[in-house]
Amino acid sequence: EPDDDRTLVDKLYDAVLPTLTLFRDQHNATFAQVSHATHKEVVPLNGESFKRYLRKVAQEDLDKLVGSDTLSTVAGQLDSDAAFSGRTIELQNRVAWSGASIFYEMSDPLNSAFEISAQGWRFVATPPILFRREEHQQPQVQPAPPGHGSLQPLIDLFYLTNQQALLLKVWLVYCLVPVVPKLFLYVQAEKGSGKTDLSRSLRRLIDPSSIASLKEPRNEDRAVAQLEHHYLPIFDNINVLLPWFVRLVCTASTGESDERRKLYTDDGVKIFSFVRPLILNAINRLGIQFPDFQERMLLLKLVRIPDEKRLQSTDFWERFEAIRPVVLGGMFDALAEAMRIKPTLTVYDPPRMADFAVWGSAIAIAMGHSQDEFLQAYRSNM
């Protein structure tokens, strides 16, 4: 019996190894890129998805049904291989740099992406290993072809001033730029102003999810985990800003690391390191007493929608879904052109969030506005 178990373990290990690319991420968590008939997929080696893949290989290649002990032994050895012999690959959520290009993950069944560069943008069926897929993420729609997109249909859905519309368009495209410090969007509005619909429509354009928005944060560890797993989280209808949440928002804005003890263990820690745009919406203006918080904020104050112009929820979302491909294509168009323009720009006397000032200038120009127009709108918002 022991010899048979050992032989099956060896056979499964030998069968699965050539189908894998083993690696560890920037936090030393271990992963494998596995090969399917139609696509490739990145999975954590300590998760159930990888064990399902092992079962598939055992059944198809060895004509064997394997038990949990065999799966654990093989997975454990491959985890060791990845930790000590595999290369290190940095994994990101939804957007990532690869060379001079930005890749946007579509989160579709085939794990495709779009590559955006100063030369334009294109569909990539098999992108490099760049992303870790989160279970809540939903597929993005296919964008309108290059040169056929526009953000104006999105603006037409809401009641915004010209400055608000410019800042919102720039912020939305800027969310696609990986790694750089991010401003969070604070949507302040009374009931009936459409703040939740606005917030959720922005999320669908950047980070479609089965979780439309998150509840007001009450636990720091849970909020850290939420920020790790969601690229553009929405915290909806905030009533109070606790000091620890203010610190966390500022940390997520600039990308500082956060160390937390691993769950269900007596030793070891997990390092959280991420840069996140996020959306907070509330009826009242909160956090005025926190200067760092205010400096990382883009404030959007909405007015109540007149009753005669208010759309029913189903009508609003039908209109939004009809324009989503056009808006997404416009975002890619603007980002590609901004990548071409940005190296030629200088921002004198930049504000604290200098990356947003420089990238925002390039994005604004790409959309037909002037640098002075954007910087004036941004400084007025600060």
CORLIN-V688675 format. One record per backbone hydrogen bond with DSSP energy under -0.5 kcal/mol. CO is the residue of the C=O (numbers start at 1). NH is the residue of the N-H. E is the energy in kcal/mol with one decimal. If there is no record, write none. Layout:
# CORLIN-V688675
CO/NH/E  CO/NH/E
This chain:
# CORLIN-V688675
1/5/-2.3  2/6/-2.6  3/7/-2.5  4/8/-2.4  5/9/-2.3  6/10/-2.4  7/11/-2.7  8/12/-2.6  9/13/-2.5  10/14/-2.6  11/15/-2.2  12/16/-2.4  13/17/-2.1  14/18/-0.6  16/19/-1.5  17/20/-1.7  19/35/-0.6  20/22/-0.5  21/33/-2.2  22/87/-0.9  23/31/-3.1  24/89/-2.5  25/28/-2.0  29/25/-2.7  30/45/-1.8  31/23/-2.2  32/34/-0.7  32/43/-2.6  33/21/-1.3  34/36/-0.5  34/41/-2.2  39/36/-2.9  41/34/-3.2  41/43/-0.5  43/32/-2.3  44/47/-1.4  47/51/-1.2  48/52/-2.2  49/53/-1.5  50/54/-2.2  51/55/-2.2  52/56/-1.9  53/57/-2.3  54/58/-2.6  55/59/-2.3  56/60/-2.6  57/61/-2.8  57/62/-0.9  58/62/-0.9  58/64/-2.1  64/66/-0.5  67/71/-2.1  68/72/-2.6  69/73/-2.2  70/74/-2.4  71/75/-2.8  72/76/-2.3  73/77/-2.0  74/78/-2.4  75/79/-2.3  76/80/-1.9  77/81/-2.5  78/82/-2.5  79/83/-2.2  80/84/-2.4  81/85/-2.6  81/86/-1.2  87/24/-2.4  87/89/-0.5  92/94/-0.6  92/132/-2.0  93/95/-2.0  94/105/-2.9  96/103/-3.4  98/101/-1.7  101/98/-2.6  102/116/-3.2  103/96/-1.9  103/105/-0.5  104/114/-2.0  106/140/-2.2  108/111/-1.9  111/127/-0.6  112/106/-2.0  112/107/-0.5  113/124/-3.1  114/104/-2.6  114/116/-0.5  115/122/-2.2  116/102/-3.0  117/120/-1.7  120/117/-3.1  122/115/-2.8  124/113/-2.2  128/130/-0.9  130/92/-2.8  131/133/-0.5  134/137/-1.3  136/210/-2.6  145/148/-2.3  151/154/-0.8  151/155/-1.6  152/156/-2.3  154/157/-1.4  155/158/-1.7  158/160/-0.9  159/303/-0.5  161/165/-2.7  162/166/-2.2  163/167/-2.5  164/168/-2.6  165/169/-2.3  166/170/-2.4  167/171/-2.8  168/172/-2.4  169/173/-2.0  170/174/-2.7  171/175/-1.5  173/176/-1.8  174/177/-1.8  176/178/-0.6  178/180/-2.5  184/186/-0.6  184/298/-2.5  185/187/-0.7  185/280/-2.8  186/188/-0.8  186/300/-3.0  187/189/-0.5  187/282/-2.2  188/302/-2.2  190/193/-1.2  192/305/-1.9  194/198/-2.5  195/199/-2.3  196/200/-2.7  197/201/-2.2  198/202/-2.0  199/203/-1.9  200/204/-2.1  201/205/-1.2  202/206/-1.1  203/206/-0.7  203/207/-3.2  208/138/-2.2  210/212/-0.8  214/236/-2.0  219/223/-2.1  220/224/-2.3  221/225/-2.1  222/226/-2.3  223/227/-2.1  224/228/-1.8  225/229/-2.0  226/230/-1.8  231/277/-0.5  233/279/-2.4  234/214/-3.6  234/236/-0.7  235/281/-1.9  240/242/-0.6  242/245/-0.7  242/246/-2.0  243/247/-2.3  244/248/-1.9  245/249/-2.6  246/250/-2.1  247/251/-2.3  248/252/-2.7  249/253/-1.8  250/254/-1.5  251/255/-2.0  251/256/-1.3  252/276/-2.4  253/182/-2.5  256/274/-0.6  258/260/-0.5  258/272/-3.9  260/270/-3.9  262/265/-1.0  268/262/-1.3  270/260/-2.6  270/272/-0.5  271/273/-0.5  272/258/-3.2  278/185/-2.5  279/235/-2.9  280/187/-3.1  281/238/-2.7  282/189/-2.1  284/286/-0.7  287/290/-1.9  289/291/-0.7  290/294/-2.0  291/295/-2.1  292/296/-0.9  293/296/-0.6  294/297/-1.3  296/184/-2.4  297/299/-0.5  298/186/-2.6  300/188/-2.0  300/302/-0.6  306/309/-1.8  306/310/-0.6  307/310/-0.9  312/316/-2.5  313/317/-2.4  314/318/-1.8  315/319/-2.1  316/320/-2.6  317/321/-2.6  318/322/-1.6  319/323/-1.4  320/323/-0.6  320/324/-1.5  321/325/-0.5  323/327/-2.5  324/328/-2.8  325/144/-2.5  325/329/-2.4  326/150/-1.7  326/330/-2.1  327/331/-2.2  328/332/-2.2  329/333/-2.5  330/334/-2.6  331/335/-2.4  332/336/-2.5  333/337/-2.1  334/338/-2.5  335/339/-2.3  336/340/-1.2  337/341/-2.0  338/342/-3.0  339/343/-0.5  341/344/-2.3  342/345/-2.0  346/348/-0.6  347/350/-0.5  352/354/-2.0  353/357/-1.5  354/358/-2.4  355/359/-2.9  356/360/-2.5  357/361/-1.6  358/362/-2.0  359/363/-2.8  360/364/-2.8  361/365/-2.3  362/366/-2.2  363/367/-1.3  364/367/-0.5  364/369/-2.7  365/368/-1.9  370/374/-2.0  371/375/-2.9  372/376/-2.4  373/377/-1.8  374/378/-2.7  375/379/-2.7  376/380/-1.9  377/381/-1.1  378/381/-0.5  378/382/-1.0
